[in-house]
Amino acid sequence: MCAKKVCIVESGNWGSAIAKLVGYNAERLPDKFQRDVNMWVFEEEVNGRKLTDIINTTHENVKYLPGRTLPKNLIAIPDITEAAAEADILIFVLPHQFISRACAKLVGKLKPGAVGLSLVKGFSILPGGGVRLISDLISEEMGIPVSVLMGANLANEVADDKFCETTYWCKGSRSGERLEASF
């Protein structure tokens, strides 16, 4: 079984906390994951510097997860298509209202066999009423299987390695075992 490439889709407080955990596990499990983990960062300036440059040089997301060191194998990339280009596993951690816009940039550009994992909170509101699961929205827009990880977890507690509980749902046990190992 070859090592899988992981991409974290988003870099806010929650995304950076998850990237810290996934980056650590990618490095310690070289038989399961490629060492470097890409993280798509919506580019913005902080104190006159690009956030991607800050993350890649200081290994800290000073805007959204200050005071916590990110792994050196986490690579901040401002272009979502470039960040996801070779990914086998895409971990979606962005606010639900931005899912469709982010997915639109990736349609037809993913590696064959790629899978998704949604850590996105909330629902997609249907125009005629009702809701749709974000994992279903991602799956339909991207044409990939999408699993879900949810829990009453706080980003700062995850980043600080505090005990957290979560529920995980996956289509297919083979994907599930690999995704579980990333956390």
N, C-alpha and C positions, 0 to 999 in steps of 0.2 A: 504494500500500500504506500503510495507516494505522499510526501508531505504536502499539505494544502496551504494555499495562499489565502490570507484573510484581509478583508478591507472593512474598516469601520466607517459607516456612512453618517458623518456628522461629528462635531467636535465641541459641543456645548458642555455644560456641567455633567450631564448624564453620559454623553458620548465619550468625554475624556475619562470619566471614572471607569467606564467599561473598557476603554482602550488600555488603561493602565493594567487592568486584570488580564485582558486577552493578550497584550504584549508580553507580560510576564510569563503566561502559560505557553505562548508560542516559543519563547526562548528555551524554556525548560523541557519542552516536549518535541524535540527535533524530528522524531519519527512520525509525528502527526501533523506538524505545522512547519511551514517555512519560517525562518527566523524573523524576517522583517514583516511588520504589519503596517499596511497603509491606512491612513486616516484622512478622509476628505474633510478639509477645513474651509468653511466659508471665509474667504479672505477679507480681512479688515485690518485697520491699523490701530496699534496700541502704543501710545507714547512715541509716535513717529516711526514705528517699525511694523513690518508685516507680521501678523500673528503666526503664519507658517514658519517664518524665520526664527521667531522667538521660540516656538515649540521645538524646532529642529536643532537649535543651538543650546538652549538652556534646559530643555526637556521638562518644561513646565507650561501649562496653559494658564498664563498669568491673568487672563480675563475671566475665564469660566471655572477654573479649578485651581485657584492660587494656593501656593504653599505645599503642593503635592508633586513629587517628582514622578515624571512619566518615564517609562522604559526607553533606553537608548535605541532599541530596535523598532520604535514607533516612528513612522515617517509621515509628517504632515504634508499634504498635497492639496493645492488650491483648486485643481481641476478634477471634478467628480469622475469624468470619463477616464482620465489618466489614473486616478486612485483605484478605480475598480477594474481596470483593463485586464489584468491577469488573475483576478480573484476567483477562487473556488467557492469561498464563503463570504457573503456580504452580510454584515450585521448592521441593521437599520436602527438608528437611535435618534432620529431627528423628530421635531414636533410634527404631529399628524397633519397639520395644515400645509406642510411643505412636501409631503410624500409624492404627490402626483407630479409636481414640478421637477423634483429630483429624479424620479423614475423615468420621466420623458427623455432626459438626457442620456440615459443608459440603454434604452430600448434598442435591441439589435447589436449592442456593443459588448455584451458579456461573453465570457469564456463558456463554451459548450459544457453543460453539466453543472454549472454554477447553482448554488442553493442560497437561500436567504434565511435570515433569522431576524424577526421583528421584536424589538424591545420598546416599540412605540406605544405610548399611552394614549388612550382615547379611541374614538370611532370616526368613521367617515359617515357624515350625514347624507342620506339619499335625498334627491330633489323632491320626490313625492312623499317623503316621510319615511321614517325607519332609519336603521343604521347598518353599516357594513363593517366587518372586522378589517383592521388595517392590514393584517396578514393576507387576507383575501384580495384586497386592493393591490398590494404589491405583487402578489402572485399573478393576478390577471393582467396588470400593466406590463410586467416584466417577462411573463411566461416561464417562471421558475417556481419550484416548490419553496414554500416559506413556512418555517416553524416559528414558534412563539415562546418567549421567556418573559414572564410577568411576576411581579411581586410588590409588596409594600416596602420597597427599598428606597433609600435616599442616596443620592450620588455621593455625598461627602462620606457617608458611612461605608459605602462600597470602596471608595478610594482610600479610606483609612483602614481597610482590611477588617472591619468589624463584622460580627456574625450577621448574616442576612439570610432570609428565606425567600424562595422563589418557586414558581411552578413553571414547568417546561412541557411543551407539547410539540411533537414532531411527527411528520409524515415519513415513516420508514425508520427502522432501527439502525441501519448502517449510518445514515446521516446523523441520527440522534446521538450515537456514541461519540462521534467526532465533535459535534457541536457542544456536547456536554463537557468534553475535555477542555474546550477553550475557556470554560469558566471555572 
